[in-house]
């Protein structure tokens, strides 16, 4: 009990010595805004002026697109001046301020910083893509951004002129800025060539932009051929050529356009050749066949155009030839092979000898080529023992058979 009485005594003593809560004093100072301007120009220094009555230690909270800052005043002739920092007064747009004294907001307000057109206009322009396809479907986008010296966007509805030059024509279009920029769709003309584009705002001109207008996809075309003679000698060259490839607007297609030639012979076999265009034409070359043939030829630009098929016929250059056998029939000489003017065929004419037994089973196929118009086969005793065989000799598209008894 004695201990409890001591604790109660200490509590009474503590409560009796505690201070009363301090009362917050409200500032009695008043302020008057002396600055009457509501609009300022970007890049031009300015300050807000206030007149104060009573003792006060105010500060100004200033906010715009740059951010927020707290300003301390300077006193000039009993006037409070709040100088706006440079990075804040160079930014155009609406500004907000709040005057506070002793943690109490005394006044608030707004004003505008306007774009500065006194130091010239800066103009940025962007164009893309830089290549177009002829015709009204394709287009490039031309974007223009106009700012003042301090990189502030010019006011909405500022005039910007877009200029386009192509061949003998030149046009100019007035555009209006909105939300920083102005833009225009530059349609591709029907003719191929180089198109120049630029822009202008106030007294500032942009650099020159270039876009290349390429021909559109080619339309169907025709093909022809050239050759020295019509004989299938396997030696001469036949050249296939296209007409001038143009698009639907009459533009010659660009150099290097790939053209494929498909050749189908009378047996259904196919050959393929390719050529690239130069000045709108493409060519491909093939050797004449080695035997009488009829070709059907077509040309294609993949995914775009094709030609109508043409027929090319080749006459046989060799109509007959002789075969000579040695005494034991193991050496077979073919020729001489003579062409359409009784001249010897060029070296390299393929020859084939098929050896079969009497039941028709193919035992071997021997191959050689002509030299000085002749070719020769030898049947070795190591591979072909003495017996009766069926020989089939084929060259220049002519096949001859002979049954021989090897010795």
C-alpha angles and dihedrals in degrees: 000000000000090000091052091053090053092052092050091050092053092049092052090048092051094049092049093053098046118109125238115254112271116247117231111241115225114225112249094196118119129201137206125199109231097180108095100178116105097184129053132179122247113253095021114110119236141162137209114241125208135179115218130199118199130011114313142152101205131177131195123229107207125189136177138136091301094059140262129306137174115228130201119212131239118214117231119171093340089308125120112227124193109193112208112229118249097244089054099047092048091064117083123220141068118329129201127205136183125191114212131185125183089352091305124118108234104171140003134189149148138228138173133247108208130211113270111233095168097087098049135265127281115213126196120188132187128190130186148210098023094205128055139182117240114258137064095277098072123067144166126226118233113198124188129191120190122194138166126246090281094051094256114148112248117248119281115271093032108152119248121177122217115203126196128186124187124166106307097347130084127182137182128200128191114224131185124223120238126178093355100312148061124206141186137190111234107206120214115248122232093249125070121239144090120316123199122206132183140157138216135199124183102323096332123102126196125228120270118271124201129205124180119224109210125196117268123242113306122254126226116302142181133251135208137181141224129202139159095234141350099245125114098232098142089231113076124076126239117203123208118202134186127221115248106297113228136172124237090274095053097258117144110242118250121272114266097038106153117237121188123206118205117197120193118188128208091267094056096254116139133217127189132206133171138206137176126225125256116182087351098306131101130195136191130188132211136173119252114259119259095236140031109299146158119220131199110202130194132171130210141191098204113250094356121056145353141192130238112258120261129201124232121186126197124199122217110266093195116048100174144354139189129246122209127192130201120237093269092039091236094114117060119189119195123199157309089242111208126193133215094295094041089259120138113265116252116272114270101048103155119241129187132194118196115197118201135171123239091272091059096254111147110236101178144341116221122196135195139148134236124270117188087352095304140092135191138205128193123200108209119217088224091066103025112041120198107294143107117287138179112233123199117189120191130182136140088013093298120118125198128180132202134176112219138177109222117219 
